[in-house]
Amino acid sequence: MTERLFENDAYLWVCDAVVTVCEPAGKGYAVELDHTVFFPEGGGQLSDRGKLGGAAVTHVTEEAGRIVHYCDKPLEVGSTVKAEVDGMVRLDHMQQHCGEHILSYAAWKLFGANNIGFHMSEGLVTIDLDKELAADELAQVEDFANREIWLDKPISVSYVPQTDLDKYAMRKKNTKLMGTLRLVSVQDGDICTCCGTHPSRTGAVGIIHIVSAEKHKQGQRISFLCGRWALKDVRRKNAVVRKTGQMLSVKIEQVPDAVTRLQNEITALNARVKEKTMALYDAQLPQFLSTARVLADGSRLVIITPEECNAADAKLLLQKVTGMDNLLVGVFYEANGRVNYLFGHSANVNADCREYCQKANAIFNGRGGGKPDFAQGSGADITDWQQKAHTLLM
């Protein structure tokens, strides 16, 4: 069993340790020590990273009570190595985990919302609440949590028997835990069983910033960031807003209104373009209809190959032409280096569009399919694509 130096001193980031196990593991090596400063992934918190001697520690896990350090180089069993945790990574994780305690406490204290899930990934942290909070309630939770930070309250770690848990005003109690339990306590605030690393005072968290909130199962998932991660997020988003303001020639606070105006202009422009496009197709349609081939059942096969077309235009054009009687229609257009094709037919035509889609697949080295009344596909052979499309009329 590896001695866990990190449990009692989260700021102990360096120690000398003896290598007790070193075994090949995937593309690296699994190393165990007699004691360690490395926190293994667990309790929702990511593992530490750093160095063991000359080897890089990329991940740390706990397996059946053993702490395993995954390294990129082998280490000699019995040798003494210097274990060095990456201090910035440790501090990031401490800020996020402690912030999770404080934010969960705020939601419970103010609105009786319980944290039923916690996950930390690189650059984002989430908690799941068992009830949904409104936007103004989340703002109150965020404000309360940040006041806990700014008061710079002391944080302590203690060990108590499971039978003594009822003596503590905890927001959640895990009755399945047995033996001696590790409690992380914020003065006059959150008390929770926890295996993670935490700063000695709440002020070290810096800030808690709620990024988003969305409905999740019967409750709500809150995404948030703390400390340095929060600063990076705010800095990045501020740069985006400033850049957007410069592009629109408005002040930051005017960006939403400017974007709304731009959206309205684009919507109006798209409507005019659609109108002009449909007028152009109307003008071209008699030409395409004049080349139609009469099929055995008396219906006509029409192949349409407009010069300029996109997916939305093609669907509108297909709907327009199949609204006429006795037509089986194929619309072909080129986009992004591929020939795209759609087939449909009039309501009074009994034909299988899949048959013609398969023929197009063969012509354009493509793939596609669908249903008897509608099929679509695309192919990579765009050489003379309009001429090839019209070979279906032969």
Residue pairs with C-beta under 8 A, 6 or more apart in sequence:
1 65
1 66
2 32
2 33
2 34
2 35
2 36
2 66
2 67
3 34
3 35
3 36
4 35
4 36
4 67
5 12
5 15
5 35
5 36
5 37
6 12
6 36
6 37
6 38
6 39
6 48
6 197
7 157
7 182
7 195
8 157
10 90
10 94
10 197
10 198
10 199
10 200
11 200
12 37
13 37
13 50
13 84
13 85
13 87
13 90
14 37
14 82
14 83
14 84
14 85
15 35
15 36
15 37
15 82
15 83
16 80
16 81
16 82
16 83
17 33
17 34
17 35
17 36
17 52
17 80
17 81
17 83
18 33
18 34
18 78
18 79
18 80
18 81
19 31
19 32
19 33
19 52
19 75
19 76
19 77
19 78
19 79
19 80
19 81
20 32
20 33
20 34
20 77
21 30
21 31
21 32
21 77
22 29
22 30
22 31
22 32
22 74
22 75
22 76
22 77
23 29
23 30
24 30
24 74
25 70
26 70
28 58
28 70
28 71
28 72
28 73
29 55
29 70
29 71
29 72
29 73
29 74
29 75
30 68
30 69
30 70
30 71
31 52
31 55
31 68
31 69
31 70
31 71
31 75
32 66
32 67
32 68
32 69
33 52
33 67
33 69
33 81
33 83
36 67
36 69
36 83
37 48
37 83
37 85
38 47
38 48
38 50
38 57
38 60
38 67
38 69
38 83
38 85
39 45
39 47
39 48
39 60
39 85
39 90
39 93
39 196
39 197
40 47
40 60
40 61
40 62
40 67
40 68
41 47
41 59
41 60
41 61
41 62
42 61
42 62
42 195
42 196
43 97
43 118
43 194
43 195
43 196
44 97
44 100
44 118
44 119
44 120
44 196
45 93
45 96
45 97
45 120
45 195
45 196
45 197
46 93
46 120
46 121
46 122
47 59
47 60
47 61
48 57
48 60
48 85
48 86
48 89
48 90
48 93
49 56
49 57
49 58
49 59
49 60
49 85
49 86
49 89
50 56
50 57
50 83
50 84
50 85
50 86
50 89
51 57
51 82
51 83
51 84
52 69
52 71
52 75
52 81
52 82
52 83
52 84
53 75
53 79
53 81
53 82
54 73
55 71
55 72
55 73
55 74
55 75
56 71
56 72
56 73
57 69
57 70
57 71
58 70
58 71
58 72
59 70
60 67
60 68
60 69
60 70
61 67
61 68
61 70
62 68
75 81
88 228
90 197
91 199
91 204
91 227
91 228
92 227
92 228
92 229
93 120
93 196
93 197
94 196
94 197
94 198
94 199
94 204
95 199
95 204
95 205
95 206
95 226
95 227
95 228
95 229
96 120
96 125
96 225
96 226
96 227
96 229
97 120
97 194
97 196
97 197
97 198
98 155
98 198
98 199
98 202
98 204
98 205
98 226
99 125
99 145
99 149
99 205
99 208
99 224
99 226
99 227
100 115
100 118
100 120
100 125
100 127
100 226
101 184
101 186
101 190
101 192
101 194
101 198
102 145
102 148
102 149
102 186
102 189
102 190
102 202
102 205
102 208
103 127
103 141
103 142
103 145
103 208
103 210
103 222
103 224
104 115
104 118
104 127
104 171
104 190
104 192
105 145
105 148
105 171
105 186
105 189
105 190
106 141
106 142
106 144
106 145
106 148
107 113
107 114
107 115
107 129
107 133
107 141
107 222
108 114
108 115
108 171
109 144
109 171
110 137
110 140
110 141
110 144
111 131
111 133
111 137
111 141
112 131
113 129
113 130
113 131
113 133
113 219
113 220
114 129
114 130
114 131
114 171
114 172
115 127
115 128
115 129
115 171
115 172
116 128
116 129
116 130
116 219
117 126
117 127
117 128
117 221
118 125
118 126
118 127
118 128
119 125
119 126
123 225
123 229
124 211
124 223
124 225
124 229
125 223
125 224
125 225
125 226
125 229
126 221
126 222
126 223
126 224
127 221
127 222
127 224
128 216
128 217
128 219
128 220
128 221
128 222
129 219
129 220
129 221
129 222
130 218
130 219
131 218
131 219
131 220
132 215
132 219
132 220
133 141
133 213
133 220
135 213
138 210
138 213
138 222
141 210
142 208
142 209
142 210
145 208
146 207
146 208
148 186
148 189
148 202
149 202
149 203
149 205
149 206
149 207
149 208
150 203
151 202
151 203
152 201
152 202
152 203
153 186
153 187
153 188
153 189
153 201
153 202
154 186
154 187
154 200
154 201
155 184
155 185
155 186
155 187
155 198
155 199
155 200
155 201
155 202
156 184
156 185
156 187
157 182
157 183
157 184
157 185
157 198
158 182
158 183
158 185
159 180
159 181
159 182
159 183
160 167
160 168
160 180
160 181
160 183
161 179
161 180
161 181
162 177
162 178
162 179
162 180
162 181
165 173
165 181
168 183
168 185
168 191
169 191
170 191
170 192
170 193
171 190
171 191
171 192
172 192
173 193
174 193
177 193
181 193
182 193
182 194
182 195
183 191
183 192
183 193
183 194
184 190
184 191
184 192
184 193
184 194
184 196
184 198
185 191
185 192
186 202
189 202
199 205
204 227
205 226
205 227
206 226
206 227
206 228
206 230
206 231
207 226
207 227
207 230
207 231
208 224
208 225
208 226
208 230
209 224
209 225
209 226
209 230
209 233
209 234
210 222
210 223
210 224
211 223
211 224
211 225
211 233
212 222
212 223
213 220
213 221
213 222
213 223
214 220
214 221
215 221
224 230
225 233
241 252
241 255
242 252
244 255
244 259
245 251
245 252
245 254
245 255
245 258
248 254
248 255
248 258
248 259
248 262
250 257
250 258
274 313
274 316
277 308
277 313
278 316
278 320
280 306
281 306
281 313
281 317
281 320
284 304
284 306
285 304
285 321
288 302
288 303
288 304
288 305
289 300
289 302
291 302
291 303
291 390
291 393
292 300
292 301
292 302
292 327
292 393
293 300
293 301
293 393
293 394
294 300
295 301
295 328
295 351
297 349
297 350
297 351
298 326
299 326
299 327
299 328
299 345
299 346
299 349
299 351
300 326
300 327
300 328
301 327
301 328
301 329
301 330
301 356
301 392
301 393
302 321
302 327
302 328
302 329
302 330
303 330
303 332
303 389
303 390
303 392
303 393
304 317
304 321
304 329
304 330
304 331
304 332
305 332
305 333
305 385
305 386
305 389
305 390
306 313
306 317
306 331
306 333
309 317
309 331
309 333
309 335
310 333
310 335
311 335
311 340
313 333
314 331
314 333
314 340
314 342
315 342
317 331
318 329
318 331
318 342
318 344
319 344
321 327
321 329
321 331
322 329
322 344
322 345
322 346
322 347
323 346
324 346
325 346
325 348
326 346
326 348
326 349
327 345
327 346
327 349
328 343
328 345
328 346
328 349
328 351
328 353
328 356
329 343
329 344
329 345
330 341
330 342
330 343
330 356
330 360
330 389
330 392
331 341
331 342
331 343
332 339
332 340
332 341
332 360
332 385
332 386
332 389
333 339
333 340
333 341
334 340
334 382
334 385
337 380
337 382
338 366
338 378
338 379
338 380
338 382
339 364
339 366
339 378
339 379
339 380
339 381
339 382
339 385
339 389
340 376
340 377
340 378
341 357
341 360
341 364
341 366
341 368
341 376
341 377
341 378
341 379
341 389
342 374
342 375
342 376
343 353
343 356
343 357
343 360
343 370
343 374
343 375
343 376
344 353
344 373
344 374
345 351
345 353
345 373
351 372
352 372
353 370
353 371
353 372
353 373
353 374
353 375
354 369
354 370
354 371
354 372
354 375
356 375
356 392
357 368
357 369
357 370
357 375
357 376
357 377
358 369
359 392
360 366
360 368
360 377
360 379
360 389
360 392
361 367
361 368
361 377
361 379
363 379
363 381
363 388
363 389
363 391
363 392
364 378
364 379
364 380
364 381
364 382
364 385
364 388
365 379
365 380
365 381
366 377
366 378
366 379
366 380
366 381
367 377
367 378
367 379
368 375
368 376
368 377
368 378
369 375
369 377
370 376
381 388
